[in-house]
Amino acid sequence: MMTPERILQLGLGFWGAKTLLTAVELNLFTLLETGPLDAAAIGEKLFLNGRGDRDFLDALVALGMLEREDGLYRNVPEAAVFLDRKKPSYIGGLLEMANARLYPSWGSLTEALKTGRPQNPESDSTFETLYSDPARLRQFVSAMTGVSMGSAKALAAKFPWNDYRTFVDVGCAQGCVPVQVSLANPHLRGTGFDLQQVGPIFTEYVAGFHLSERVGFQPGSFFTDALPSADVIVMGHILHDWNLETKKMLLRKAHEALPDGGSLIVYEALIDDDRRQNAFGLLMSLNMLVETEGGFDYTGADCKEWMREAGFRETRVEHLNGPDSMVIAIK
């Protein structure tokens, strides 16, 4: 029998999303890594009012983010690994950004569709506003680590790195990709390329993995500077921020910086070529609508065509992790 359940779950999906985002904002999962607590103790430590505490915590149980036994709440294994702020595996930076920046902007999706304009009042196509605030910059680069970690590990394992010696990660943020690639491939030497404000954060992150001798940072802007030369250039979650003209410009710069036989890797939540299956990629493209001046996500076929226009002789698409796939181009 036909029911409206699926429609209602989708239409009210923001209830569960906001519950999780609020738990991250409150540092609930980090708190519970000190040991199981009852509702009263959690409420006291997090300065909650008391009225909604049990509903909030039990909703997280029902959503699969917490466990409850004998009135005591504890993290489920995934939350313990990925949502404890004190662990290097923490991906909550992405959720923090979603809560602080994306959630309000998505409330104006209708306006974005009608006007074609970003709905974040602080939207800046050059990231200058974001990069000028140290606290927000750290939140952003941590968010990029969260969104990239799974794909970074897959990239480190699936690409034929043994054929190469050097690589550059363009728009490296905190350094998730260079770290994961270098950990899995000890023969490589890597470089992170980003605006100079990122340098100290990148250096600190890399040092935490004892990779400072093999992974360095080069400041620069991919708008005004040539890209560093290396055997492999990586652009992860970069192209979708920009309009088509800028996308093609960045691909041309990568082609110019690579030696003959060098490889460019572009990875995103690529939309499937038929535009029917990768809902995350399509929703990410809507996120670019509400957050950027001209950004949009694209299919593997789209990217391969742009790469051929830039002069690359071979292209292929390979799945990485979750919704992410990579497009590989050979010069």
N, C-alpha and C positions, 0 to 999 in steps of 0.2 A: 504494500500500500504506500502510495506517495505521501510524504510528510514534509513539513517546512524545516525540519531539524537542521539540515545542512546550511540552509540559507541563514537561519538564526545564529548558528555557530560562527559563520563567517561574518555576519553583520555585527555581532557583539564580540568579535574576537579581541577588540581593544580592551575589554574587561580583564582578560587574563594577561595580556601584554603589559598593561599598566600595573597590574599587581606584581609581576616579576620585576619590572623596572623600578618600582618603589622599594621592593625588598633589596635590590642592589644599591639604590640610593641610600638606604638606611644602614647599609653594611651588615644586614642580617646574617648573610652566609659566612662572613668573616667572623662575626660574633660566635656563631654556633660551632666553629672549628675549635673553640676553647673547650667545648663539651656540651652535652645536651642540656636544655633548659626548659622550664615550664613557661606557660604563657605569661604569668605574672612577672617572672624574672626578666623575660625578654622585653615586656612592656616597660619595666623600670629602667633597664639598661639603654633602651632606644628612645626613652622619653615619650612613650605613646600615651594617649588619653585613657585607654582602657575600654572604651565603648566597642570598638571594632577589632580589638586585638585577636580574639579567638577566631573570628570569621576570616581575618586576614591570614593568620597562620594556617588554619584548616583549608583555606582556599589553595594555599601553596602546597599542602599535602595532596589535595585532590588534583592539582595540576602536575604533580610528580616532581616538585622541587624540594619538598621536605618529607621526612618520615616522622610519625608520632607513635610512641610506645609508652604506655603507662603515664600519659600526660606530659611526656618530655619530647621536645622537638629536636631533630638533628637533620643535617644535610643529607640528601641523597648523594651517591658517589660522584655523579657528574657535577653537582653543585660544589662539592668539597674540592674537586680538582680545578674547576674553571671559574668559580665565583668567589673564591677566597682571595681577597685583595693582597694577602701576604705571599701568595705563591707565584712563581714565575709563569705558571700556566694560566694565570688570570686573564679572562677575556672580557671582563666586565667593563673595560674602558669603552668598548663599542656600545654596550647597553647604557652606560652613563651618557654618552653622546646622544643616543637615541632618545633618552628621557629628557635631556636638557635642551636639545636642539631640534631633533627630527619630529618628535611627537607633536609639539605645537605647530610646526610647519605643515604637517600632514592634515591638520584640522582645516586647512585652507586649500585642499586639493581642488575643490570645485573652482575656486577663483583662479588657480594656476592653469587649469584646463581651459578656462574661458579667456584668459589674458596671455598665456604663454610666458608669464613672468614668475621668477622665484618668489616664494612666500616667506622666506626667512628675512627679517628686516636687516640682518647683518650680513646678508649674502654678499660675497666679494669674489669676483671671478679670478682674482690673482692671489687669493688667500692672505692678503696683507693684513686684514683685520685679525684673522685667526692667529697668524704667526707673530703678531706684535704683542700678544697677551701670553706670558709664560705659562700661566696655569691652564689656560684653554689649549695652548699648544701641546702641553703634556697630555691632557685628556685626549686630544685628537690623535696623537701618535700612538698612544696606548690603544685607542679604538682601532686604529689600523692594524696593530698587532693582533687584536682580537679577531678581526674579520679575515686576516690573512694567514693565521697560524696553520690551519688544516691544509690549505693549499700550498703553503711554503714547505711543509713536510713532504707533501706529495710531489711537489716540484723537485725537491732535493733527491727524491728516490727515482722518479720516472724519466727525467731528462738524461741523455747520455753525456754526463759531465766528464767522463773519462776521456772524451775526445777534445777537451778544452783545458785551458790553464787559468784564465782570468775571466772575471765577470763584473758587471756594473749593474746595480739596482737603481733605476731612475725613479726619483720620488720615494726614497728609501724609508722615510718616516723614522720609527724607532730602531729599525734594523732587523726586523723579524726574518725577512727573506735571506739577507746575507748570512745571518747567524745559522739558520737551519740548513742552508745549502753548504756552508763551510763545515758544520758539524758532521754532516754525512759524507763530505768529500774532502779529506785532509790535504789533498794535493792542490786545491784551488786557492787563489788569492782574490779577494773581493773588495769592491769599493761601493760605498753608499753615496749617492749624489742627491742633494736636496739643498734647500735654502740654508744659509749659514746659521740661522737660529736653531736649526735642528741638530747641529754638530755636537754640542755638549751632551744632549740626551742620547744620541746615537752612540757616542763614545762610551758613555756610562753603561748602556745596555750591552754593547759588545764586550766590554771588559768583564761584565758579570758572567760571561761564558768563556772567559780566558782565550779570547780570539783576537786580541788587539794586534798581535804580530802579523796576522793574515788578513784582517779586515780593517780597512781604513775609511775615512770620510773625506769627500771632496765637495766643498761648497759651490753652489752655482744655481742658476736659474735656467730651466730648459727652454724658456722663452728667448733669453738674450745670449746665452752661452752655448758653445758647442758641447755635445755630450762627450764624456770621457771615452777614450778608445779602450776596447777590451774584446776578447774572443766572443763573449756573450753579453747581450744587453737585455735586461729584464724590465718590463713595465707592467706592474701589477696594480690593478684598480686605479689606473691613471687616466687612460684615454677616455673613459666614460664621463669624466668631469668636464669635457670640453666639446665645443661645436665641431662640425665636420672639418672645417678648414684647419683648425688647430690639431685635430687628430692626424690629419694627413701631414701637416708640418712636422709633428713629432716623429712620425714614421720615416719621413725623409731624413731627419737629423740622425736617427738611429742607423739608417742605411749608410750615411756618410761616415759615421764613427766606427763602423765595423770593418774588419779586414775581409778580403775574399775568403769565403768559406765560413765566416762568422755567422752567428745565429742571433735573431731577435725573438724573445719570448714575450708575448702579450697575454696576460691572463685576467679574466673578469668572470662575472656570473653571466657568461655568454647566453644570449637568447637562442633557443634552438632555431634552426633555419626555417622551420615551418611555423614558428611563433605560436605554438600551442601548448608546450609542455613545461618549460622552465619558468614557472610562475615567479620564482624569486628574481630571475633576471628581468622580467617584465616589470615587476614592482620596483626593482632597483632603478629602472629607467624612469619610472614615475617619481622616484625619490630625487633623481637628478633634475626633473622638472621643477619640483618645489624648492630645491636647494641651490641650483646653479643658473647662470644666465643662458647657457646653451647646451649643457651636457645631456647625453643620452646614451643608453646601452645599445648593443648591436649584436648581430649574429656572427657566427664564425665565418660564414660566406661573405658577409660585409667586410670583415677585417681582412680576409685573404685577398679580396679585390683591391682594397686600399694598399696592402703590402705590395702587390704586383705593380700597382701604379707607382709606388715609391722606388721600384727597381729590383725587388727581391725575386729570385729565380725559382725558389721552391717554397711551398707553404703547406701546412697540415694542421689539423685540429686534434687535440687529445684531451680527454677528460682528466681532471685533477682530483677534486674532492668536493662532495656536496654539489652545489649549483655551479661551481667554478670549473672552467676549462681553459686550456691554453692554446693559443695560435702560435705556431713556430714558423719562422721564416728564415731561409738560408740565403745569404748574399752570394 
